[in-house]
Amino acid sequence: MSERLVAGVDSSTQSTKVVLCRASDGTVLDEASAPHPDGTECHPGHWWDALSRTRGLLERADAVAVAAQQHGMVALDGEGEAVRPALLWNDTRSAPQARALIEELGGPRMWAERAGSVPVASFTVTKLRWMAEHEPENARRTERVLLPHDWLTLRLGSDGPVTDRGDASGTGYWSPAEGAYLPDVLRAALGRDAEPPRVAAPGERVGTTSWGAAVAPGTGDNMGAALGLGLRPGDVVLSIGTSGTAFAVADAPAADPSGLVAGFADATGRFLPLVCTLNAARILTAAAAMTGAALDELSALALAAEPGAGGLTLLPYLDGERTPDRPGATGVLAGLTTANATRENVARAAVEALLCSLADAVDHLAAQGVRPRRTLLIGGGARAEAVRRLAPAILGTPVTVPEPAEYVALGAARQAAWALAGTAGAPDWPAPPATEYIADHVEEAVRERYAALRDAAPAPGTAST
């Protein structure tokens, strides 16, 4: 009997990436990708066009699952057609609607307790309110509301609209604690009733593709990454992309009324508290531009400087920040003197700022009961040698850096293998190869200087912590 194969899809903001894996152990046998249009809104048909370009690889699979960008609003009419281009997570036009919904429906504590999170502009619920206010005809036409991965799963062959608890937890109208939709919240946002997709059980087979492959429920991108990495309770992941995320698998739901921690569910039946920062790898890109260095050279410069960057401290809120909530903030470089104004110190200050920001994110998770067992560093920014080597001293823990891989797509593939097997739990795939970094001391002074700068009064027009 031939080896059974599974395909995992990562439909991100920028592109579609697909991995074809052996169902038994997750070995990647082939990969494919196709780009998406730029922007903060996108017609769902573009995602399907990109996925269709990988069809030759997909049709080799016995099961398929999609992990996709969270929060995007796909509003469909009674015929199943999109009433407008999908509003994506990075579209911030609904920030006023987020504030209004928080105030109207009981305040931050109510939202945290019922929906798991205090909504910000990225959440689907706020985008529905924006459409109701600015495009009332589109709101009247809307009969169903899907997420990006739900829409792709339906096109692949699910038996009706279906989602999973992980991605549903990012809408603002599904409760991780209750495991149920909040129809009153959805109605308050859209101004009318609309039908959300059924929430499938983890690992459930939800349909069949046109070529006879099993279709798994799919999930959100962060949940896919957690599944691809094989996370267990106590594992904390720091993902350094253009923006940054810190998340952990937990056995109990989070409910943070401060809004710093989003109380998501994961793709396995557990929970995935998550903190998002607006600035991450872009800090390194900006520092490279400031110093006239390539990114590889920036690492060498940072490692050549002394800890503490000669007294330089960077507050890296370059284009505003989400955690803490300071949308109008800008970056600050403090402590500059003629003695420390070197390329090496600027590079070091940038890397230390990135890591201090992520360390703050881990502290927010800890305040919600996460007890770190190990810390994993992933994403494009984790490839910088200075980030890897300085992380343990700033974070205060050893750091594990898995080899670069498409972990979101791998998580989707693992979910597809789960649906194919029909087992109670996800298949045990080997952990990815990784390198561990340790430090012989903790740079407490660096974090203290960073905290003092962070806690200084923000500029006019910004929100304080």
The 8 nearest C-alpha neighbors of each residue, nearest first, counted from 0:
[[1, 2, 3, 4, 61, 23, 22, 21],
 [2, 0, 3, 4, 21, 61, 22, 23],
 [3, 1, 4, 0, 21, 22, 23, 61],
 [2, 4, 22, 21, 61, 1, 5, 60],
 [5, 3, 21, 60, 22, 61, 20, 2],
 [6, 4, 60, 62, 20, 61, 22, 412],
 [7, 5, 19, 63, 412, 18, 60, 57],
 [412, 6, 8, 411, 408, 64, 18, 17],
 [7, 9, 17, 65, 408, 16, 66, 10],
 [10, 8, 408, 16, 66, 67, 15, 407],
 [11, 9, 15, 67, 14, 8, 66, 16],
 [12, 10, 68, 14, 13, 67, 9, 15],
 [11, 13, 14, 68, 10, 35, 37, 87],
 [14, 12, 35, 11, 34, 37, 36, 15],
 [15, 13, 34, 35, 11, 33, 12, 10],
 [14, 16, 10, 33, 32, 9, 11, 49],
 [15, 17, 32, 9, 8, 31, 14, 10],
 [18, 16, 8, 31, 30, 7, 32, 408],
 [17, 19, 30, 7, 6, 29, 408, 20],
 [20, 18, 6, 29, 28, 5, 27, 30],
 [21, 19, 27, 25, 26, 5, 28, 4],
 [20, 22, 4, 25, 26, 23, 24, 3],
 [21, 23, 4, 416, 5, 3, 25, 24],
 [22, 24, 21, 25, 428, 3, 426, 416],
 [23, 25, 428, 26, 22, 21, 429, 427],
 [26, 24, 21, 20, 22, 428, 27, 23],
 [25, 27, 20, 21, 24, 28, 22, 23],
 [28, 26, 20, 19, 29, 25, 18, 21],
 [27, 29, 20, 19, 26, 30, 21, 18],
 [28, 30, 19, 27, 18, 31, 20, 56],
 [31, 29, 18, 17, 19, 32, 28, 16],
 [30, 32, 17, 16, 53, 18, 29, 33],
 [33, 31, 16, 15, 17, 53, 34, 14],
 [32, 34, 49, 15, 14, 16, 52, 35],
 [35, 33, 14, 13, 15, 49, 36, 32],
 [36, 34, 14, 13, 37, 45, 46, 49],
 [35, 37, 38, 34, 13, 41, 45, 14],
 [38, 36, 35, 13, 39, 12, 41, 40],
 [39, 37, 40, 36, 41, 12, 90, 87],
 [38, 40, 90, 87, 89, 86, 41, 37],
 [41, 39, 86, 85, 87, 38, 84, 42],
 [40, 42, 84, 85, 43, 86, 39, 38],
 [41, 43, 84, 44, 85, 45, 40, 83],
 [44, 42, 45, 46, 41, 85, 47, 84],
 [43, 45, 47, 42, 46, 48, 41, 49],
 [44, 46, 48, 43, 47, 42, 49, 35],
 [47, 45, 49, 43, 44, 48, 50, 35],
 [46, 48, 50, 44, 49, 45, 51, 43],
 [47, 49, 45, 51, 46, 50, 44, 52],
 [50, 48, 46, 33, 52, 47, 51, 15],
 [49, 51, 47, 52, 53, 48, 46, 15],
 [50, 52, 54, 48, 53, 49, 47, 55],
 [53, 51, 49, 50, 54, 48, 33, 55],
 [52, 54, 51, 50, 55, 56, 31, 57],
 [55, 53, 57, 51, 56, 52, 58, 50],
 [56, 54, 58, 53, 57, 59, 52, 51],
 [55, 57, 54, 58, 59, 53, 19, 31],
 [58, 56, 54, 59, 60, 55, 6, 53],
 [57, 59, 60, 56, 55, 54, 210, 61],
 [58, 60, 57, 56, 61, 55, 4, 19],
 [61, 59, 5, 4, 58, 62, 57, 6],
 [60, 62, 212, 4, 5, 213, 3, 59],
 [63, 61, 213, 212, 5, 415, 60, 214],
 [62, 64, 6, 415, 214, 5, 7, 215],
 [65, 63, 217, 215, 411, 415, 7, 214],
 [64, 66, 217, 8, 411, 148, 7, 9],
 [67, 65, 218, 9, 219, 220, 217, 411],
 [68, 66, 10, 220, 148, 219, 11, 9],
 [67, 69, 11, 220, 219, 12, 10, 147],
 [68, 70, 219, 71, 67, 166, 220, 88],
 [69, 71, 123, 122, 88, 169, 170, 121],
 [70, 72, 87, 88, 146, 86, 69, 147],
 [73, 71, 86, 85, 123, 146, 74, 70],
 [74, 72, 85, 145, 144, 146, 71, 75],
 [73, 75, 144, 81, 141, 82, 143, 72],
 [76, 74, 81, 80, 143, 79, 141, 82],
 [75, 77, 141, 142, 79, 140, 78, 80],
 [76, 78, 79, 142, 75, 141, 80, 140],
 [79, 77, 76, 80, 75, 142, 81, 143],
 [78, 80, 75, 76, 77, 81, 143, 142],
 [81, 79, 75, 76, 78, 82, 77, 74],
 [82, 80, 75, 83, 74, 76, 79, 73],
 [81, 83, 75, 137, 74, 76, 80, 141],
 [84, 82, 81, 85, 74, 42, 137, 73],
 [85, 83, 42, 41, 40, 86, 43, 81],
 [84, 86, 73, 41, 72, 40, 42, 87],
 [85, 87, 40, 72, 71, 84, 39, 90],
 [88, 86, 71, 39, 40, 89, 90, 85],
 [87, 89, 121, 71, 70, 90, 69, 122],
 [90, 88, 87, 39, 121, 91, 120, 86],
 [91, 89, 39, 87, 88, 92, 86, 121],
 [90, 92, 120, 93, 94, 89, 121, 88],
 [91, 93, 94, 90, 120, 95, 129, 126],
 [94, 92, 120, 96, 91, 95, 129, 126],
 [93, 95, 120, 97, 96, 92, 91, 119],
 [96, 94, 98, 97, 93, 99, 92, 120],
 [95, 97, 99, 93, 94, 98, 125, 100],
 [98, 96, 94, 125, 100, 95, 99, 119],
 [97, 99, 95, 101, 96, 100, 102, 94],
 [98, 100, 96, 102, 97, 101, 103, 95],
 [101, 99, 103, 97, 102, 98, 104, 96],
 [100, 102, 106, 98, 99, 104, 103, 107],
 [101, 103, 106, 99, 100, 104, 105, 98],
 [104, 102, 100, 101, 105, 99, 106, 98],
 [105, 103, 101, 102, 100, 106, 109, 110],
 [104, 106, 109, 103, 102, 101, 107, 110],
 [105, 107, 101, 102, 109, 108, 104, 110],
 [108, 106, 256, 110, 109, 117, 101, 111],
 [109, 107, 256, 111, 110, 106, 112, 105],
 [110, 108, 112, 105, 111, 107, 106, 113],
 [109, 111, 107, 114, 113, 117, 108, 112],
 [112, 110, 115, 116, 254, 108, 256, 117],
 [111, 113, 109, 254, 110, 115, 114, 108],
 [112, 114, 110, 111, 174, 115, 109, 176],
 [115, 113, 174, 110, 116, 111, 171, 173],
 [114, 116, 111, 262, 254, 112, 113, 175],
 [117, 115, 111, 261, 262, 114, 118, 110],
 [116, 118, 258, 110, 111, 107, 256, 119],
 [119, 117, 122, 116, 97, 171, 120, 125],
 [118, 120, 121, 97, 122, 94, 117, 125],
 [119, 121, 94, 93, 91, 122, 97, 125],
 [120, 122, 88, 119, 89, 70, 91, 123],
 [123, 121, 70, 170, 124, 120, 125, 119],
 [122, 124, 170, 70, 126, 125, 72, 71],
 [123, 125, 127, 171, 126, 122, 170, 188],
 [126, 124, 97, 128, 127, 123, 96, 93],
 [127, 125, 129, 123, 128, 124, 93, 130],
 [126, 128, 130, 189, 124, 125, 129, 188],
 [127, 129, 188, 131, 125, 189, 126, 130],
 [130, 128, 126, 132, 127, 131, 93, 133],
 [131, 129, 134, 127, 133, 132, 128, 138],
 [130, 132, 135, 128, 138, 189, 129, 134],
 [131, 133, 129, 130, 135, 134, 128, 138],
 [132, 134, 130, 131, 129, 135, 128, 136],
 [135, 133, 130, 137, 136, 131, 132, 138],
 [136, 134, 131, 138, 137, 132, 133, 139],
 [135, 137, 139, 138, 134, 140, 131, 141],
 [138, 136, 140, 139, 135, 134, 82, 141],
 [137, 139, 135, 131, 141, 136, 140, 130],
 [140, 138, 136, 137, 141, 135, 191, 142],
 [139, 141, 137, 76, 138, 136, 142, 82],
 [142, 140, 76, 138, 75, 139, 74, 143],
 [141, 143, 193, 76, 77, 75, 194, 140],
 [144, 142, 194, 75, 193, 195, 141, 74],
 [145, 143, 74, 195, 73, 75, 194, 193],
 [146, 144, 73, 149, 150, 195, 74, 72],
 [145, 147, 149, 71, 148, 73, 72, 150],
 [148, 146, 150, 149, 71, 67, 151, 73],
 [147, 149, 67, 151, 150, 146, 65, 66],
 [150, 148, 152, 146, 162, 147, 151, 145],
 [151, 149, 153, 147, 148, 152, 145, 146],
 [150, 152, 154, 148, 153, 149, 155, 147],
 [153, 151, 155, 149, 154, 150, 157, 148],
 [152, 154, 157, 150, 151, 156, 155, 160],
 [155, 153, 151, 152, 156, 150, 157, 47],
 [156, 154, 152, 153, 208, 151, 157, 214],
 [157, 155, 208, 207, 153, 154, 206, 158],
 [156, 158, 206, 153, 205, 159, 152, 207],
 [159, 157, 206, 205, 156, 160, 153, 161],
 [158, 160, 157, 161, 153, 196, 156, 197],
 [161, 159, 196, 153, 197, 149, 158, 157],
 [160, 162, 196, 197, 198, 149, 159, 199],
 [161, 163, 198, 149, 196, 216, 197, 199],
 [164, 162, 198, 199, 165, 218, 166, 216],
 [163, 165, 167, 166, 168, 198, 264, 266],
 [166, 164, 265, 264, 266, 168, 167, 163],
 [165, 167, 219, 218, 168, 169, 164, 163],
 [168, 166, 164, 169, 165, 170, 173, 163],
 [169, 167, 263, 166, 165, 173, 170, 264],
 [170, 168, 167, 166, 171, 70, 122, 263],
 [169, 171, 123, 172, 122, 167, 168, 70],
 [170, 172, 124, 114, 169, 173, 122, 118],
 [173, 171, 181, 170, 184, 185, 180, 114],
 [174, 172, 180, 181, 168, 179, 171, 114],
 [173, 175, 114, 177, 176, 178, 179, 113],
 [176, 174, 178, 177, 264, 168, 115, 173],
 [175, 177, 174, 178, 252, 115, 113, 114],
 [178, 176, 174, 179, 175, 113, 180, 173],
 [179, 177, 175, 174, 176, 180, 173, 164],
 [180, 178, 177, 174, 173, 181, 175, 176],
 [179, 181, 173, 172, 182, 174, 178, 177],
 [180, 182, 172, 173, 184, 183, 185, 179],
 [183, 181, 185, 184, 180, 186, 172, 192],
 [182, 184, 186, 185, 181, 187, 172, 192],
 [183, 185, 187, 182, 186, 181, 172, 188],
 [186, 184, 182, 188, 187, 183, 172, 189],
 [185, 187, 191, 183, 192, 190, 189, 184],
 [188, 186, 184, 190, 185, 189, 183, 191],
 [187, 189, 128, 185, 186, 127, 190, 124],
 [190, 188, 127, 128, 186, 191, 131, 187],
 [189, 191, 186, 187, 188, 131, 192, 128],
 [192, 190, 186, 189, 193, 187, 139, 185],
 [191, 193, 186, 194, 185, 190, 189, 182],
 [194, 192, 142, 143, 195, 191, 144, 141],
 [193, 195, 143, 142, 144, 196, 192, 145],
 [196, 194, 144, 143, 145, 193, 197, 160],
 [197, 195, 161, 160, 162, 198, 145, 194],
 [196, 198, 161, 162, 199, 160, 195, 163],
 [197, 199, 162, 163, 161, 164, 196, 200],
 [200, 198, 163, 162, 197, 216, 203, 161],
 [199, 201, 203, 202, 198, 163, 164, 216],
 [202, 200, 267, 203, 266, 199, 268, 163],
 [201, 203, 418, 417, 414, 200, 215, 204],
 [204, 202, 200, 418, 201, 205, 215, 199],
 [203, 205, 418, 215, 214, 206, 213, 202],
 [206, 204, 157, 214, 215, 203, 158, 216],
 [207, 205, 157, 214, 158, 156, 204, 213],
 [206, 208, 213, 156, 214, 212, 211, 157],
 [209, 207, 156, 211, 212, 210, 155, 213],
 [208, 210, 211, 207, 156, 212, 155, 58],
 [211, 209, 208, 212, 58, 207, 61, 59],
 [210, 212, 208, 209, 207, 213, 61, 62],
 [213, 211, 61, 62, 208, 207, 210, 214],
 [212, 214, 62, 207, 206, 61, 63, 204],
 [213, 215, 206, 63, 207, 205, 62, 204],
 [214, 216, 64, 204, 415, 418, 217, 205],
 [217, 215, 162, 163, 205, 199, 64, 203],
 [218, 216, 65, 64, 66, 215, 411, 148],
 [219, 217, 66, 166, 163, 165, 223, 222],
 [220, 218, 166, 66, 67, 69, 222, 221],
 [219, 221, 223, 67, 66, 68, 222, 407],
 [222, 220, 224, 223, 219, 225, 407, 69],
 [221, 223, 225, 265, 219, 220, 224, 266],
 [224, 222, 410, 407, 220, 226, 221, 225],
 [223, 225, 407, 406, 227, 221, 226, 222],
 [226, 224, 222, 228, 223, 230, 227, 229],
 [225, 227, 410, 229, 223, 224, 228, 222],
 [410, 228, 226, 409, 224, 406, 229, 225],
 [229, 227, 225, 226, 230, 224, 406, 430],
 [228, 230, 226, 227, 225, 231, 430, 428],
 [231, 229, 225, 228, 234, 226, 248, 232],
 [230, 232, 234, 248, 233, 229, 249, 247],
 [233, 231, 248, 249, 234, 250, 230, 247],
 [232, 234, 372, 371, 370, 231, 235, 248],
 [233, 235, 373, 372, 232, 247, 231, 230],
 [236, 234, 247, 374, 246, 371, 375, 373],
 [237, 235, 375, 246, 245, 374, 376, 238],
 [236, 238, 245, 376, 244, 375, 377, 239],
 [237, 239, 377, 378, 244, 243, 376, 236],
 [240, 238, 378, 243, 380, 279, 280, 379],
 [239, 241, 242, 378, 280, 243, 379, 380],
 [240, 242, 280, 281, 279, 243, 278, 239],
 [241, 243, 277, 279, 278, 240, 276, 239],
 [242, 244, 239, 276, 279, 238, 240, 275],
 [245, 243, 275, 238, 274, 237, 276, 246],
 [244, 246, 237, 274, 236, 273, 360, 238],
 [247, 245, 273, 236, 272, 235, 271, 274],
 [246, 248, 235, 271, 234, 272, 236, 249],
 [247, 249, 232, 271, 270, 231, 234, 233],
 [250, 248, 232, 270, 251, 271, 269, 247],
 [249, 251, 269, 270, 232, 252, 248, 268],
 [252, 250, 249, 270, 253, 269, 176, 368],
 [253, 251, 270, 176, 262, 254, 175, 250],
 [252, 254, 262, 272, 367, 255, 115, 251],
 [255, 253, 111, 115, 112, 262, 256, 116],
 [254, 256, 257, 111, 258, 260, 253, 116],
 [257, 255, 108, 107, 111, 258, 254, 117],
 [258, 256, 255, 259, 107, 260, 117, 108],
 [259, 257, 117, 256, 260, 255, 116, 261],
 [258, 260, 257, 322, 274, 261, 255, 363],
 [261, 259, 274, 273, 258, 255, 262, 272],
 [262, 260, 116, 273, 272, 263, 274, 259],
 [263, 261, 115, 272, 253, 116, 254, 260],
 [262, 264, 271, 168, 272, 261, 270, 169],
 [263, 265, 270, 165, 271, 175, 168, 164],
 [264, 266, 165, 270, 271, 222, 269, 267],
 [265, 267, 165, 222, 268, 201, 218, 164],
 [268, 266, 201, 269, 265, 425, 202, 424],
 [269, 267, 266, 265, 201, 270, 264, 164],
 [268, 270, 250, 265, 267, 249, 264, 248],
 [271, 269, 264, 265, 249, 252, 248, 263],
 [270, 272, 248, 263, 264, 265, 247, 249],
 [273, 271, 262, 263, 261, 246, 247, 253],
 [274, 272, 246, 261, 260, 245, 271, 275],
 [275, 273, 260, 245, 244, 360, 261, 259],
 [274, 276, 244, 243, 322, 245, 273, 277],
 [277, 275, 243, 322, 321, 278, 242, 244],
 [276, 278, 242, 320, 321, 243, 275, 279],
 [279, 277, 242, 276, 281, 282, 243, 316],
 [278, 280, 242, 243, 281, 282, 241, 239],
 [281, 279, 241, 380, 282, 283, 240, 239],
 [280, 282, 284, 279, 283, 241, 278, 285],
 [283, 281, 280, 285, 284, 279, 286, 278],
 [282, 284, 286, 280, 281, 285, 287, 349],
 [283, 285, 281, 287, 282, 286, 288, 280],
 [284, 286, 288, 282, 287, 283, 281, 289],
 [285, 287, 289, 283, 288, 284, 346, 290],
 [288, 286, 292, 284, 290, 285, 289, 291],
 [287, 289, 291, 285, 286, 290, 284, 292],
 [290, 288, 286, 287, 291, 285, 292, 345],
 [289, 291, 287, 292, 288, 342, 286, 345],
 [290, 292, 288, 289, 287, 293, 286, 342],
 [293, 291, 287, 290, 296, 297, 294, 288],
 [292, 294, 296, 295, 287, 297, 291, 288],
 [293, 295, 297, 296, 287, 292, 298, 284],
 [296, 294, 297, 298, 293, 299, 383, 292],
 [295, 297, 299, 293, 298, 294, 292, 300],
 [296, 298, 294, 300, 295, 299, 292, 346],
 [299, 297, 385, 301, 296, 300, 295, 384],
 [298, 300, 296, 302, 297, 301, 303, 295],
 [299, 301, 343, 297, 303, 298, 302, 346],
 [302, 300, 347, 346, 298, 343, 303, 304],
 [301, 303, 299, 304, 300, 385, 298, 347],
 [302, 304, 300, 301, 299, 343, 305, 347],
 [305, 303, 343, 302, 301, 344, 308, 347],
 [304, 306, 308, 307, 309, 303, 302, 344],
 [307, 305, 308, 304, 309, 442, 445, 347],
 [306, 308, 309, 445, 310, 305, 311, 348],
 [309, 307, 344, 311, 310, 347, 348, 306],
 [308, 310, 307, 339, 311, 344, 305, 306],
 [309, 311, 308, 307, 334, 312, 339, 335],
 [312, 310, 334, 308, 309, 333, 335, 348],
 [313, 311, 333, 348, 332, 449, 334, 310],
 [312, 314, 332, 352, 331, 315, 348, 349],
 [313, 315, 331, 330, 316, 352, 332, 453],
 [314, 316, 330, 317, 313, 352, 282, 331],
 [317, 315, 330, 329, 319, 320, 318, 314],
 [316, 318, 330, 329, 315, 319, 278, 328],
 [319, 317, 329, 316, 320, 328, 327, 330],
 [318, 320, 326, 328, 327, 316, 329, 325],
 [321, 319, 325, 277, 326, 316, 322, 324],
 [320, 322, 324, 323, 276, 277, 325, 326],
 [323, 321, 324, 276, 320, 259, 275, 277],
 [322, 324, 321, 325, 464, 320, 259, 463],
 [325, 323, 321, 322, 320, 462, 326, 464],
 [326, 324, 462, 320, 461, 328, 327, 319],
 [325, 327, 319, 320, 328, 324, 461, 321],
 [328, 326, 319, 461, 325, 460, 329, 318],
 [329, 327, 319, 325, 326, 461, 316, 458],
 [330, 328, 317, 316, 319, 318, 331, 327],
 [329, 331, 317, 316, 315, 314, 332, 328],
 [330, 332, 314, 313, 333, 329, 315, 316],
 [333, 331, 313, 312, 314, 330, 311, 334],
 [334, 332, 312, 335, 311, 331, 313, 452],
 [333, 335, 311, 310, 312, 336, 332, 339],
 [334, 336, 333, 311, 340, 339, 337, 332],
 [337, 335, 338, 339, 340, 334, 311, 310],
 [336, 338, 340, 339, 335, 341, 334, 309],
 [337, 339, 336, 340, 341, 335, 309, 310],
 [338, 340, 336, 309, 341, 337, 335, 344],
 [341, 339, 337, 338, 336, 335, 344, 342],
 [342, 340, 343, 344, 339, 345, 338, 337],
 [341, 343, 345, 290, 344, 346, 300, 340],
 [342, 344, 300, 346, 341, 304, 301, 345],
 [345, 343, 308, 347, 341, 346, 342, 304],
 [344, 346, 348, 342, 347, 343, 349, 341],
 [347, 345, 301, 343, 349, 344, 348, 297],
 [346, 348, 301, 344, 350, 349, 345, 308],
 [347, 349, 351, 345, 346, 308, 350, 312],
 [348, 350, 352, 346, 347, 351, 313, 345],
 [351, 349, 353, 347, 352, 348, 386, 354],
 [350, 352, 348, 354, 349, 353, 355, 347],
 [353, 351, 355, 349, 350, 354, 313, 348],
 [354, 352, 350, 356, 351, 355, 279, 349],
 [353, 355, 357, 351, 356, 352, 358, 390],
 [356, 354, 358, 352, 357, 353, 351, 446],
 [355, 357, 359, 353, 354, 358, 352, 360],
 [356, 358, 360, 354, 359, 355, 361, 353],
 [359, 357, 355, 361, 360, 356, 394, 354],
 [358, 360, 362, 356, 357, 361, 355, 363],
 [359, 361, 357, 363, 358, 362, 274, 245],
 [362, 360, 364, 358, 363, 359, 365, 357],
 [361, 363, 365, 359, 360, 364, 366, 358],
 [364, 362, 360, 366, 361, 365, 359, 260],
 [365, 363, 361, 367, 366, 362, 369, 360],
 [364, 366, 369, 362, 368, 367, 363, 370],
 [367, 365, 363, 364, 368, 362, 369, 361],
 [368, 366, 364, 365, 369, 253, 363, 255],
 [367, 369, 365, 366, 370, 364, 253, 249],
 [370, 368, 365, 364, 367, 371, 233, 249],
 [369, 371, 233, 365, 368, 372, 364, 234],
 [372, 370, 233, 373, 234, 235, 369, 374],
 [373, 371, 233, 234, 370, 374, 235, 232],
 [372, 374, 234, 371, 235, 375, 233, 398],
 [375, 373, 235, 398, 236, 399, 234, 376],
 [374, 376, 399, 236, 400, 398, 237, 235],
 [375, 377, 237, 400, 236, 381, 238, 399],
 [378, 376, 238, 381, 239, 237, 400, 375],
 [379, 377, 239, 238, 240, 381, 380, 376],
 [378, 380, 381, 240, 382, 239, 377, 280],
 [381, 379, 239, 280, 382, 378, 383, 240],
 [382, 380, 377, 383, 379, 378, 376, 239],
 [381, 383, 380, 379, 384, 378, 387, 386],
 [384, 382, 386, 381, 385, 380, 298, 387],
 [383, 385, 387, 386, 298, 388, 382, 381],
 [384, 386, 298, 388, 387, 383, 389, 302],
 [387, 385, 383, 389, 384, 388, 390, 381],
 [388, 386, 384, 385, 390, 389, 381, 383],
 [387, 389, 385, 386, 390, 384, 436, 391],
 [388, 390, 386, 392, 387, 391, 385, 393],
 [389, 391, 393, 387, 392, 388, 386, 394],
 [392, 390, 397, 396, 394, 395, 438, 437],
 [393, 391, 441, 395, 442, 438, 390, 389],
 [392, 394, 390, 442, 395, 391, 441, 354],
 [395, 393, 391, 358, 396, 392, 390, 354],
 [394, 396, 392, 391, 441, 393, 397, 442],
 [397, 395, 391, 394, 398, 392, 437, 374],
 [398, 396, 437, 391, 436, 399, 435, 374],
 [397, 399, 374, 436, 435, 391, 375, 396],
 [398, 400, 435, 375, 434, 374, 376, 436],
 [399, 401, 376, 434, 433, 375, 435, 377],
 [402, 400, 433, 432, 431, 403, 434, 399],
 [401, 403, 433, 432, 404, 400, 431, 434],
 [404, 402, 401, 405, 377, 378, 382, 379],
 [405, 403, 406, 402, 409, 401, 407, 431],
 [406, 404, 408, 407, 409, 403, 18, 16],
 [405, 407, 409, 224, 227, 408, 404, 410],
 [408, 406, 224, 223, 410, 409, 405, 220],
 [409, 407, 9, 7, 8, 411, 410, 406],
 [410, 408, 406, 227, 412, 411, 407, 7],
 [227, 411, 409, 223, 226, 413, 407, 412],
 [410, 412, 7, 408, 414, 64, 409, 413],
 [7, 413, 411, 415, 409, 6, 410, 414],
 [414, 412, 416, 410, 415, 411, 409, 417],
 [413, 415, 417, 411, 412, 416, 202, 410],
 [416, 414, 412, 63, 418, 64, 215, 417],
 [417, 415, 419, 413, 22, 414, 418, 5],
 [416, 418, 414, 425, 202, 420, 415, 419],
 [419, 417, 202, 204, 415, 421, 203, 416],
 [418, 420, 416, 417, 421, 62, 415, 213],
 [421, 419, 417, 422, 418, 416, 426, 415],
 [420, 422, 418, 419, 417, 423, 202, 203],
 [423, 421, 420, 424, 417, 425, 418, 202],
 [422, 424, 421, 425, 202, 417, 201, 420],
 [425, 423, 422, 426, 417, 202, 267, 201],
 [424, 426, 417, 427, 414, 413, 202, 423],
 [427, 425, 417, 428, 424, 416, 413, 23],
 [428, 426, 425, 429, 24, 229, 23, 424],
 [427, 429, 24, 25, 426, 430, 23, 229],
 [430, 428, 431, 427, 24, 25, 229, 432],
 [429, 431, 428, 432, 229, 228, 433, 427],
 [432, 430, 401, 433, 429, 402, 228, 229],
 [433, 431, 401, 402, 430, 434, 400, 429],
 [432, 434, 401, 400, 402, 431, 399, 435],
 [433, 435, 400, 399, 401, 436, 432, 402],
 [436, 434, 399, 398, 400, 437, 433, 397],
 [435, 437, 398, 397, 399, 388, 434, 391],
 [436, 438, 397, 391, 398, 435, 439, 396],
 [439, 437, 392, 391, 440, 436, 397, 441],
 [438, 440, 437, 441, 392, 391, 395, 397],
 [441, 439, 438, 392, 442, 395, 391, 443],
 [440, 442, 392, 395, 443, 393, 438, 439],
 [443, 441, 392, 393, 445, 444, 440, 446],
 [444, 442, 446, 445, 441, 447, 393, 392],
 [445, 443, 447, 446, 442, 448, 307, 449],
 [444, 446, 448, 443, 447, 442, 307, 449],
 [447, 445, 449, 443, 444, 448, 450, 355],
 [446, 448, 444, 450, 449, 445, 443, 451],
 [449, 447, 451, 445, 450, 446, 444, 452],
 [448, 450, 446, 452, 447, 451, 453, 445],
 [451, 449, 453, 447, 452, 448, 454, 446],
 [450, 452, 448, 454, 449, 453, 447, 455],
 [451, 453, 449, 455, 450, 454, 448, 314],
 [454, 452, 450, 451, 455, 449, 314, 456],
 [453, 455, 451, 452, 450, 456, 457, 464],
 [456, 454, 452, 453, 457, 451, 450, 458],
 [455, 457, 454, 458, 463, 453, 452, 459],
 [458, 456, 461, 455, 463, 459, 462, 328],
 [457, 459, 461, 460, 456, 328, 327, 329],
 [460, 458, 461, 457, 327, 462, 328, 456],
 [459, 461, 327, 458, 462, 328, 457, 325],
 [462, 460, 327, 325, 459, 328, 458, 457],
 [461, 463, 325, 324, 464, 460, 457, 326],
 [462, 464, 457, 461, 325, 324, 456, 323],
 [463, 323, 462, 324, 454, 325, 322, 257]]
